[in-house]
């Protein structure tokens, strides 16, 4: 079964940057659209960035221009570069296919942005 492992989260001041990584155990990235999702306390999980199997990208309005999703099929890894972070970006970040597959949800990585 495919496993997705997120890493790279941490505590950062507003205006700072972080780079998240999502490593897959297989070659899912070559055949599936992948996305970064986030869930803030008390809120529903939301899709913030998506990359297709051929590299086209799309973003939620709230992160457009600040976040960049990219993929490396050779390394079976998807990245999320997050710049100009805001306190409202604080959340647990997950990667999964788009649409998501329940069995692929991992533990996520915590991102905390202080004001």
C-alpha positions as CSV (number, residue, x, y, z in Angstrom):
1,X,0.0,0.0,0.0
2,X,1.2,3.5,-0.9
3,X,2.5,5.5,2.0
4,X,3.0,9.3,2.1
5,X,5.3,10.9,4.7
6,X,5.3,14.6,5.2
7,X,8.1,16.6,6.7
8,X,9.6,20.1,7.0
9,X,7.2,21.8,9.2
10,X,8.1,24.0,12.2
11,X,7.8,27.3,14.0
12,X,8.5,30.4,11.9
13,X,7.8,34.1,12.3
14,X,5.3,35.9,10.1
15,X,7.0,36.7,6.8
16,X,9.3,33.7,7.0
17,X,9.5,30.7,4.7
18,X,9.3,26.9,5.0
19,X,9.7,24.1,2.5
20,X,7.6,21.0,3.1
21,X,8.3,17.6,1.5
22,X,6.1,14.6,0.8
23,X,7.8,11.3,0.1
24,X,6.0,8.4,-1.4
25,X,6.8,4.8,-1.2
26,X,5.9,4.2,-4.8
27,X,5.5,6.0,-8.1
28,X,2.1,7.4,-7.4
29,X,3.3,10.9,-8.5
30,X,3.7,9.7,-12.1
31,X,0.1,8.8,-12.5
32,X,-1.9,10.9,-10.1
33,X,-2.5,14.5,-9.4
34,X,-1.1,15.4,-6.0
35,X,-2.1,18.0,-3.5
36,X,-1.1,19.7,-0.3
37,X,-3.9,20.1,2.2
38,X,-4.1,21.8,5.5
39,X,-6.2,21.7,8.6
40,X,-6.3,24.4,11.2
41,X,-7.7,23.9,14.6
42,X,-11.5,23.8,14.5
43,X,-11.6,24.0,10.7
44,X,-12.2,21.6,7.9
45,X,-9.3,20.2,5.9
46,X,-8.7,22.3,2.7
47,X,-6.8,21.8,-0.5
48,X,-4.2,24.6,-0.9
49,X,-2.1,23.5,-3.8
50,X,-2.4,20.9,-6.6
51,X,0.0,19.6,-9.2
52,X,-1.0,17.3,-12.1
53,X,1.0,14.3,-13.3
54,X,2.3,16.5,-16.1
55,X,3.2,19.4,-13.9
56,X,0.4,21.9,-14.2
57,X,-0.4,23.7,-10.9
58,X,-3.2,25.5,-9.2
59,X,-3.6,27.2,-5.8
60,X,-6.2,28.3,-3.3
61,X,-6.8,32.0,-3.4
62,X,-5.5,32.3,0.1
63,X,-2.0,31.1,-0.9
64,X,-1.7,32.2,-4.5
65,X,1.5,34.0,-5.1
66,X,3.1,32.9,-1.8
67,X,3.1,29.1,-2.1
68,X,4.7,27.0,-4.8
69,X,4.1,23.3,-5.3
70,X,6.6,21.2,-7.3
71,X,7.4,17.5,-7.8
72,X,10.4,15.3,-8.5
73,X,9.2,12.0,-10.0
74,X,12.7,10.5,-9.8
75,X,12.6,11.0,-6.0
76,X,8.9,10.3,-5.6
77,X,8.7,13.5,-3.7
78,X,6.3,16.5,-3.8
79,X,7.3,19.8,-2.3
80,X,5.5,22.9,-1.0
81,X,7.6,26.1,-0.8
82,X,5.8,28.5,1.5
83,X,7.0,32.2,1.5
84,X,5.6,35.3,3.2
85,X,3.9,33.1,5.8
86,X,1.0,34.5,7.8
87,X,-0.3,33.5,11.2
88,X,-3.4,32.2,9.4
89,X,-1.2,29.7,7.6
90,X,-0.8,27.9,10.9
91,X,-2.2,24.3,10.5
92,X,-1.2,20.7,10.0
93,X,-0.2,20.2,6.4
94,X,-0.8,16.9,4.6
95,X,-0.2,15.6,1.1
96,X,-2.5,13.2,-0.7
97,X,-3.8,12.6,-4.2
98,X,-6.4,14.8,-5.7
99,X,-9.1,13.8,-5.1
100,X,-7.8,12.4,-1.9
101,X,-7.7,8.7,-0.9
102,X,-8.6,8.0,2.6
103,X,-6.0,5.3,3.1
104,X,-3.2,7.7,2.1
105,X,-3.7,10.3,4.9
106,X,-0.5,10.4,7.0
107,X,0.3,12.2,10.2
108,X,1.0,15.5,8.5
109,X,3.5,18.1,9.5
110,X,2.8,21.0,11.8
111,X,3.4,24.6,10.6
112,X,3.1,27.3,13.2
113,X,3.5,31.0,12.2
114,X,3.9,33.4,15.0
115,X,2.9,37.1,14.7
